[in-house]
Amino acid sequence: MTDQTSTHEFQAETKKLLDIVINSLYTERDIFVRELISNCADALEKMRHESLTKDDVFDSHVPLEITIDLDEKEHIMTITDTGIGMTRAELEENLGTIAHSGSGNFLAELAEAAQKDVNLIGQFGVGFYAAFMAADKVTVQSRSWDGSEGNEWVSEGAGSFTISDRPGLHRGTKIIINLKDDAEEYAQKFKIESIIKQYSTFVPFPIKLEGDTVNTVQAIWTRSKNEITDEEYTEFYKFVGNAMDEPEMRLHFTADAPLMINALLFVPKENFESFGFGRMDPGVNLYCQRVLIDQHSENILPEWLRFLKGVVDSEDLPLNISRQSLQDNALVLKLRKVITKRFLKFLNEEAKKDEDKYLDFWNTFGIFIKEGATSDFEFQKELAKLVRFESSSSEDGKAISLAAYVERMGEGQEEIYYINGPSRAAIEAGPYVEMFKKKGIEIVYTMEPIDDFVLNHLGEFDGKKLVSADRADLDLSKSGDEEADGESVEKLSDDASDDLIGWLKKTLEAHAADVIESKRLVDSPAMIVNPDGHMTSSMERVMAASRMEKGIIPENSKKNLEINLASPLIKQLADLVKTDESFAADVAMQIYDNAMVQAGLVVDPMVMVERNYKILNKAVGV
């Protein structure tokens, strides 16, 4: 039989593409291996489909696999698949033109991006042509599954290619890459193995490198949950999460609307950020048809879910999407929303199923849920269901949900109350909870500085407004036990009260924004409240600490001082003003500083101690 060799010019657009590939694409060069393996996997998948539907398949006994051979001495890399193969016409059509992309607009966009030195391989789907990034010459030998004779395609990427007969080939395609001088590392086994393990570990056909199967870990997320054992899940978690222990929780789900999604997410046992190891990198990898397109993806989940490990695979994403275009891709944004909502729903279901187990999760990873609540408005309603805090009605050390609080709310109560303090004991010994105790109103205890930011950002839950107990405009008259309001307590007379309040305003004008009668103090003589209804004392402490870190000296804004006109100390102070106004001023200032300390706010300790001794000396008659 006469050997038929023909020479062809590349399509004009393909010439331009090759010029860009060869001369401009030098970032993330490794991806050409991924592209070639993906092409092989596609050919094998088509062959698998044909073998199921056709009886007359050529070389039907040949196993479906990918083989990679390396010649380090001659600097040659060969990748072979036993897939569907190509006829002579298909070789010319598939490798001589840019299918469906040969437009001037496409090439203009490609050239512009090349000048910006971005990752072009994935972004524009150059696929097979990516081989020329590393190759001086590319040879493709292929024989179609229909049994027609094989052919060989050869090009040096210089504008033309030849196609000639190649008798005796097995079914499939072999790509022989003669490597450039500066690409000789791709003839080394450890280099190719590392690329396969990074990008192509879960390709559903064996990848044999120098005779050894490299991709031995199964893509178990594509299997039915009923088929997978706990041991298999654990081993996969250890692999994908680079972990030694077992996961605390796992979510494995499949969705087909609005997107095709297979996801397998794991919650680890430990929060390594709490151990001082620094900020964690995202732990979820994004795949398309089992091929990695974004490792440790910053795009597939919000940053506050960075503690999760696992994989997300979506067939709706184009395999050739780049990391740059992931950030703005509408499909990725939709995928992110679907997966985040599904995970938050899962956590809520787990909390209802086993509250104690969920509290273990909350104690370890609650800080991330709080971070989400303060930074991500889109998911606030879902996050509000997941936050947990202790309250005056909860057991010591056991947090409750806002939903449980609402269920216990008394008739007429329209708001959820909270107060911050360093500990439960400190809160319960402070002045802010006195009226809540007296009226039997539950109050949420927030014991971390970020907690007030969380509740302030949430704003409301189940239609009930979240209100801090140190607000100046707090009114408990319509909530709780009405009989508690009716108890008669002897207070200063109206005239004496007016005189004392007027004197305190003048005496403390450099410190207090206002002095008012308290309607919520029971035993304590005074308390500090913030005139700004949106700024709690704990929030102010956090902001002050942040300013200190930046070298900015924080300025204490003036607070309101509420006084208990039934307190024996306040009554005595009213008398003292008349007999020893100078000493009364010291007592008034000490009352103010004490209230500031109880609010967790900063006072000058030296001035306070000096004044304290002065008062003690007076008290003992020195």
C-alpha positions in Angstrom: 0.0 0.0 0.0 1.3 3.4 -0.9 2.1 5.7 2.0 0.0 8.8 1.8 1.6 11.8 3.4 0.0 15.2 3.1 1.1 18.6 4.3 -1.5 21.1 5.6 -1.3 24.8 6.7 -2.9 25.5 10.0 -6.1 27.6 9.8 -5.2 31.3 10.0 -6.6 31.7 13.5 -4.8 28.6 14.7 -1.5 30.0 13.5 -2.1 33.1 15.6 -3.1 30.9 18.5 0.1 28.8 18.2 2.2 32.0 18.1 0.6 33.2 21.3 1.0 29.8 23.0 4.7 29.3 22.0 5.8 32.9 22.6 3.6 34.2 25.4 2.4 31.4 27.7 5.0 30.7 30.3 3.0 30.9 33.5 1.7 27.7 35.1 3.3 25.6 32.4 2.5 22.4 34.3 -1.1 22.6 33.2 -0.3 21.3 29.7 0.0 17.9 31.3 -3.4 18.2 32.9 -4.9 19.3 29.6 -3.5 16.3 27.8 -4.6 13.9 30.5 -8.1 15.4 30.4 -8.2 14.9 26.6 -7.2 11.3 27.2 -9.9 10.8 29.8 -12.5 12.3 27.4 -11.5 9.9 24.7 -11.7 7.0 27.1 -15.1 8.0 28.4 -16.4 8.2 24.8 -14.9 4.7 24.2 -16.6 3.4 27.3 -19.9 4.7 26.0 -19.5 3.2 22.6 -18.5 -0.2 24.0 -21.8 -0.2 25.9 -23.9 0.6 22.9 -22.0 -1.1 20.0 -20.9 -4.6 19.3 -18.3 -4.1 16.6 -15.7 -2.2 18.6 -12.1 -2.5 17.3 -9.6 -3.8 19.9 -12.5 -4.4 22.3 -10.2 -6.5 24.6 -7.8 -3.5 25.3 -8.3 -2.0 28.8 -9.3 1.6 29.1 -6.3 3.4 30.6 -3.8 6.2 30.2 -0.1 5.4 29.9 2.8 7.9 30.3 6.4 7.0 29.3 9.4 9.2 29.8 12.8 9.2 28.1 15.0 11.4 30.2 18.0 10.9 28.0 16.3 11.9 24.8 13.9 14.4 26.5 10.8 12.8 25.3 7.4 12.5 27.0 4.8 10.1 25.6 1.2 10.0 26.7 -1.1 7.2 25.4 -4.8 6.4 25.8 -6.8 3.5 24.6 -9.8 5.7 23.9 -12.0 6.3 20.9 -9.1 7.5 18.7 -9.3 9.6 15.5 -9.6 9.0 11.8 -7.4 10.9 9.3 -10.2 13.5 8.7 -10.7 13.9 12.5 -6.9 14.5 13.0 -7.0 17.2 10.4 -10.2 18.8 11.8 -9.4 18.5 15.5 -5.8 19.4 15.4 -5.7 21.9 12.5 -8.5 24.3 13.6 -9.8 25.9 16.7 -13.2 24.3 17.0 -16.0 26.8 17.4 -13.5 29.5 18.6 -11.9 30.8 15.4 -13.0 34.4 15.7 -11.0 37.6 15.7 -12.6 38.6 19.0 -11.4 35.4 20.6 -7.8 35.9 19.5 -7.8 39.6 20.4 -8.9 38.7 23.9 -6.3 35.9 24.1 -3.5 38.2 22.9 -4.5 41.0 25.3 -4.4 38.5 28.2 -1.0 37.2 27.1 0.4 40.7 27.6 -0.9 40.7 31.1 0.9 37.4 31.9 -2.1 35.6 33.3 -2.9 31.9 33.3 -4.1 31.5 29.7 -4.1 27.8 29.2 -7.2 27.1 31.2 -8.8 30.5 30.6 -9.2 30.1 26.8 -9.3 26.3 26.4 -6.2 26.0 24.2 -6.2 22.4 25.3 -4.0 20.3 23.1 -2.1 23.3 21.8 -0.8 23.8 25.3 1.7 21.0 24.5 3.7 23.5 22.4 4.6 25.4 25.5 7.0 22.6 26.3 7.5 21.0 22.9 9.8 21.6 20.0 7.8 19.0 18.1 4.5 17.1 18.7 3.7 13.8 17.1 0.2 12.4 17.4 -0.5 8.8 16.4 -4.1 7.7 16.4 -6.4 4.9 15.3 -10.1 5.2 15.5 -12.4 2.7 17.2 -14.1 2.0 13.9 -11.1 -0.1 12.8 -9.9 2.2 10.0 -6.1 2.4 9.5 -4.1 4.6 11.8 -2.4 7.9 11.0 0.3 10.1 12.3 0.1 13.9 12.7 3.3 15.9 13.1 4.0 19.6 13.7 6.7 21.8 15.1 4.1 24.5 15.6 5.6 26.7 12.9 2.5 27.1 10.7 2.0 23.7 9.1 1.5 20.0 10.0 1.8 16.7 8.1 -0.5 13.7 8.2 0.7 10.3 7.0 -0.4 6.7 7.2 0.7 4.7 10.2 -0.2 1.1 9.9 -0.3 -1.4 12.8 -1.5 1.0 15.5 -3.8 -0.1 18.3 -7.0 1.7 19.0 -6.5 5.1 20.8 -4.1 8.0 20.6 -0.4 8.4 21.4 1.1 11.9 21.8 4.9 12.1 21.6 6.4 15.4 22.9 9.9 16.3 22.0 10.7 18.7 24.9 12.4 22.1 24.5 15.7 22.6 26.2 14.1 24.6 29.0 11.4 22.0 29.5 13.5 18.9 30.0 12.2 18.5 33.6 9.0 17.1 32.1 10.9 13.9 31.2 11.5 13.3 34.9 9.1 10.9 36.7 8.9 12.8 40.0 7.8 16.0 38.1 5.0 14.3 36.1 3.9 12.3 39.1 3.6 15.5 41.2 1.5 17.2 38.4 -0.8 14.1 38.2 -1.3 14.0 41.9 -2.1 17.7 42.0 -4.5 17.9 39.1 -5.6 14.5 37.9 -5.7 12.2 41.0 -9.4 11.5 40.5 -9.5 10.9 36.7 -11.8 7.8 36.5 -9.3 5.7 34.4 -5.9 4.3 35.5 -3.0 6.6 34.8 0.2 4.5 34.5 3.5 6.4 34.8 6.5 4.2 33.9 4.3 1.2 34.7 3.1 2.4 38.1 -0.5 3.4 38.6 -0.4 6.9 40.1 -4.1 7.7 40.7 -5.0 5.1 43.3 -7.5 7.2 45.3 -11.1 7.0 44.3 -13.3 10.0 43.6 -15.8 8.7 46.2 -17.9 11.8 46.0 -19.3 10.6 42.7 -20.6 7.4 44.3 -23.9 6.9 46.2 -23.7 7.5 50.0 -25.1 4.1 50.6 -22.2 2.4 48.9 -19.5 4.1 51.0 -18.3 2.9 54.3 -17.2 5.1 57.2 -13.7 3.8 56.8 -13.6 4.9 53.2 -14.9 8.4 54.1 -12.2 8.6 56.8 -9.4 7.6 54.5 -10.6 10.0 51.9 -10.7 12.8 54.5 -7.1 12.0 55.5 -6.0 12.2 51.9 -7.8 15.4 50.8 -7.4 17.2 54.2 -3.8 16.0 54.8 -5.0 14.9 58.2 -4.2 12.2 60.7 -7.4 12.0 62.7 -11.0 11.3 61.9 -13.4 14.1 60.8 -15.9 15.5 63.3 -18.7 15.8 60.8 -19.2 15.2 57.1 -21.7 16.3 54.5 -22.0 14.4 51.2 -24.7 15.6 48.8 -25.6 15.7 45.2 -27.7 18.3 43.5 -28.9 18.7 39.9 -30.7 22.1 40.2 -29.9 24.9 39.8 -26.5 23.3 39.1 -25.0 19.8 38.8 -23.0 19.4 42.0 -21.3 16.6 43.8 -19.8 17.7 47.1 -18.1 16.0 50.0 -17.3 18.4 52.9 -15.6 17.5 56.2 -15.4 19.4 59.5 -12.1 18.6 61.3 -11.8 17.9 65.0 -9.5 20.7 65.7 -9.4 24.5 65.0 -5.7 25.0 64.3 -6.1 28.8 64.3 -7.0 28.6 68.0 -3.6 26.9 68.6 -1.8 30.0 67.2 -0.8 28.4 63.9 -2.0 31.5 62.0 -4.8 31.9 59.6 -5.9 28.7 57.8 -5.9 28.5 54.0 -9.2 27.3 52.4 -9.4 23.5 52.4 -11.9 22.7 49.7 -10.8 21.9 46.2 -12.9 22.6 43.1 -13.1 20.0 40.4 -14.8 19.7 37.0 -15.5 16.2 36.0 -13.0 14.9 38.5 -10.2 17.2 37.2 -8.9 19.8 39.6 -9.4 23.4 38.4 -8.8 25.3 41.7 -6.9 23.8 44.6 -7.7 25.2 48.1 -10.2 27.4 46.3 -10.8 30.9 47.6 -13.9 31.2 45.4 -16.1 28.2 46.1 -16.9 29.0 49.7 -16.9 32.2 51.7 -13.7 32.9 53.7 -15.4 32.2 57.1 -15.8 28.6 56.0 -12.1 28.1 55.5 -12.0 25.4 58.2 -13.8 23.0 55.9 -12.0 20.3 54.0 -13.2 18.4 51.0 -14.1 18.6 47.3 -16.8 20.2 45.2 -17.3 18.9 41.6 -19.6 20.5 39.1 -20.0 19.4 35.5 -21.6 22.8 34.8 -18.3 24.6 35.1 -16.2 24.6 31.9 -13.0 22.5 32.5 -10.9 25.3 30.9 -12.0 28.0 33.4 -9.0 29.7 35.0 -8.4 30.9 38.5 -8.6 34.5 37.4 -12.0 34.1 35.8 -13.3 32.0 38.7 -13.6 35.2 40.8 -16.2 36.8 38.5 -17.8 33.8 37.0 -21.6 33.8 37.5 -21.7 30.0 37.6 -19.1 29.9 40.4 -21.0 32.6 42.4 -24.2 30.5 42.1 -22.3 27.4 43.1 -20.9 29.2 46.1 -24.4 30.3 47.2 -25.9 26.8 46.8 -23.1 25.0 48.7 -22.9 27.5 51.5 -26.7 27.4 52.1 -26.6 23.6 52.0 -23.9 23.4 54.6 -25.6 25.9 56.9 -28.8 23.8 56.5 -26.8 20.7 57.4 -25.4 22.3 60.6 -28.9 23.4 61.6 -30.2 19.8 61.1 -27.3 18.4 63.1 -28.1 20.8 66.0 -31.7 19.7 66.1 -30.6 16.0 65.9 -27.9 16.2 68.6 -27.6 19.5 70.4 -24.6 18.3 72.6 -22.7 17.3 69.5 -23.4 20.6 67.9 -22.2 22.4 71.0 -18.9 20.6 70.6 -18.7 21.9 67.1 -19.7 25.4 68.3 -17.1 25.5 71.0 -14.4 24.6 68.4 -15.6 26.4 65.3 -18.1 28.9 66.6 -15.7 31.8 66.0 -16.0 31.2 62.2 -19.8 31.3 62.4 -19.5 34.6 64.3 -17.1 35.9 61.6 -19.6 35.0 59.0 -22.4 36.8 60.9 -20.4 40.0 61.1 -19.1 40.0 57.5 -21.6 38.2 55.2 -25.0 39.8 55.0 -26.2 37.2 52.4 -26.3 34.3 54.9 -27.2 36.2 58.1 -30.6 34.5 58.6 -29.1 31.1 58.4 -26.2 32.0 60.6 -28.5 33.5 63.3 -30.0 30.0 63.8 -26.5 28.6 64.5 -25.2 31.0 67.1 -25.1 29.8 70.7 -24.6 31.8 74.0 -25.2 31.1 77.6 -28.1 32.9 79.3 -29.6 33.5 82.7 -31.8 30.5 82.1 -29.2 28.1 80.8 -26.9 25.8 82.8 -23.5 27.2 83.7 -21.2 26.5 80.7 -24.0 25.3 78.4 -25.0 27.7 75.5 -28.4 28.0 74.0 -29.9 29.0 70.7 -31.7 32.3 70.0 -34.7 30.1 69.0 -34.8 28.5 72.5 -34.7 32.0 74.0 -37.7 33.1 71.9 -39.6 30.0 72.9 -39.3 31.0 76.6 -40.1 34.7 76.1 -42.9 35.9 78.4 -46.1 37.6 77.2 -45.5 41.1 76.1 -41.8 40.8 75.6 -40.8 41.9 72.2 -37.0 42.1 72.4 -34.1 39.7 73.0 -31.8 41.2 75.6 -28.1 40.5 76.0 -25.2 41.8 78.1 -21.4 41.4 77.8 -19.0 40.5 80.5 -15.7 38.6 81.1 -17.5 35.7 82.8 -20.9 34.5 83.9 -20.1 35.3 87.5 -19.0 38.8 86.6 -22.1 39.5 84.6 -24.4 38.1 87.3 -22.7 40.2 90.0 -23.0 43.4 87.9 -25.8 46.0 87.9 -27.1 45.4 84.4 -29.0 42.2 85.2 -30.7 43.3 88.5 -34.0 44.3 87.0 -34.0 41.3 84.6 -33.7 39.0 87.7 -36.4 40.9 89.5 -38.8 40.7 86.6 -37.9 37.2 85.6 -36.7 38.2 82.1 -34.1 35.9 80.5 -30.9 37.7 79.3 -28.3 36.4 77.0 -24.7 36.5 78.3 -22.1 37.4 75.7 -18.6 36.6 77.1 -16.4 37.3 74.0 -15.7 40.8 72.7 -16.8 39.8 69.2 -20.2 38.6 70.5 -21.7 42.1 70.7 -20.6 42.8 67.1 -22.4 39.5 66.1 -25.7 40.4 67.7 -25.5 44.0 66.6 -24.9 42.9 63.0 -27.8 40.3 63.2 -30.1 43.1 64.5 -33.0 40.8 65.0 -34.1 37.1 65.2 -37.5 35.7 64.4 -38.9 39.2 64.3 -37.5 40.1 67.7 -35.0 42.9 68.0 -31.7 42.2 69.7 -31.1 44.8 72.4 -28.0 45.3 74.6 -28.8 45.8 78.3 -26.4 48.7 78.6 -28.4 50.9 76.2 -29.5 54.3 77.6 -33.0 54.0 76.3 -33.8 50.5 77.7 -37.4 50.2 78.9 -38.4 47.0 80.7 -41.8 48.3 81.9 -43.8 46.3 79.4 -41.8 43.1 79.9 -41.7 40.4 82.7 -43.4 40.3 86.0 -45.7 43.3 86.4 -45.9 42.8 90.2 -42.1 43.4 90.4 -42.8 47.0 89.3 -45.4 47.5 92.0 -43.1 46.9 94.9 -42.7 50.2 96.9 -39.1 51.3 97.5 -38.4 54.5 99.5 -36.5 56.9 97.3 -35.3 60.5 97.6 -38.1 63.0 97.4 -38.6 64.6 94.0 -37.0 67.9 95.1 -34.0 66.2 96.7 -33.6 64.0 93.6 -33.7 67.0 91.3 -31.1 68.8 93.4 -28.8 65.8 93.5 -29.0 65.0 89.8 -28.4 68.7 89.0 -25.3 68.8 91.3 -24.0 65.5 89.8 -24.3 66.8 86.3 -22.2 69.8 87.2 -19.7 67.9 89.2 -19.2 65.1 86.6 -19.6 67.3 83.5 -16.0 66.5 82.4 -16.7 62.8 82.4 -20.4 62.0 82.1 -22.6 62.9 79.2 -25.6 62.9 81.4 -26.8 61.9 84.8 -30.3 60.4 85.0 -32.5 58.4 87.3 -32.3 54.7 86.7 -35.5 52.7 86.2 -33.7 49.3 86.2 -31.3 49.3 89.1 -32.4 47.4 92.2 -29.5 47.2 94.6 -26.5 48.9 92.9 -26.1 52.6 93.4 -25.2 53.4 89.8 -24.4 52.1 86.4 -22.8 53.3 83.1 -24.9 53.2 79.9 -23.9 54.2 76.4 -25.9 57.1 74.9 -25.3 55.6 71.5 -27.9 52.8 71.2 -25.8 50.9 68.7 -22.5 51.0 70.6 -22.2 48.6 73.6 -19.4 48.8 76.1 -17.8 45.6 74.8 -17.8 46.9 71.3 -16.1 50.0 72.5 -13.5 48.0 74.2 -12.7 46.1 71.0 -12.5 49.3 69.0 -10.2 50.8 71.6 -7.9 47.8 71.6 -7.8 48.0 67.8 -6.8 51.6 67.9 -4.1 50.8 70.4 -2.6 48.2 68.1 -2.4 50.8 65.4 -0.6 53.2 67.8 -3.7 55.5 68.1 -4.6 56.5 71.6 -8.3 55.8 72.1 -10.5 58.5 73.4 -13.2 57.6 75.9 -16.5 59.0 74.8 -18.7 60.4 77.5 -21.2 58.0 79.0 -24.5 58.4 80.8 -24.5 57.7 84.5 -27.7 56.2 85.8 -28.2 56.4 89.6 -30.5 54.4 91.9 -32.4 57.0 94.0 -33.4 54.2 96.4 -29.8 53.2 97.2 -28.7 54.1 100.7 -25.3 55.3 99.3 -27.1 57.7 96.9 -29.3 59.0 99.7 -26.3 59.6 101.9 -24.6 61.4 99.1 -27.5 63.8 98.8 -27.0 64.7 102.5 -23.2 64.8 102.2 -23.5 67.5 99.4 -25.0 69.8 102.0 -22.5 69.2 104.7 -19.2 68.5 102.9 -19.4 69.3 99.2 -15.7 68.7 98.6 -15.8 65.2 100.1 -19.2 64.5 98.3 -17.4 65.3 95.0 -14.8 62.7 95.7 -17.5 60.2 96.5 -19.4 61.0 93.3 -16.3 60.6 91.2 -15.6 57.3 92.9 -19.2 56.1 92.2 -18.6 57.0 88.6 -15.3 55.2 88.3 -16.7 52.1 90.0 -19.6 52.1 87.5 -17.0 52.4 84.7 -15.1 49.5 86.0 -18.2 47.4 86.2 -18.9 48.3 82.6 -15.5 47.0 81.7 -14.3 50.5 80.6 -10.9 52.1 81.2 -10.3 54.4 84.1 -7.0 55.9 85.4 -6.0 53.4 88.1 -3.5 55.8 89.9 -6.1 58.6 90.2 -8.7 56.2 91.3 -6.5 54.5 94.0 -5.4 57.9 95.3 -9.0 59.1 95.6 -10.0 55.8 97.2 -7.4 56.2 100.0 -8.6 59.8 100.5 -12.1 58.5 101.1 -10.9 55.7 103.4 -8.9 58.1 105.4 -12.0 60.3 105.8 -14.1 57.3 106.7 -11.8 56.2 109.6 -11.2 59.7 110.8 -7.6 60.2 109.8 
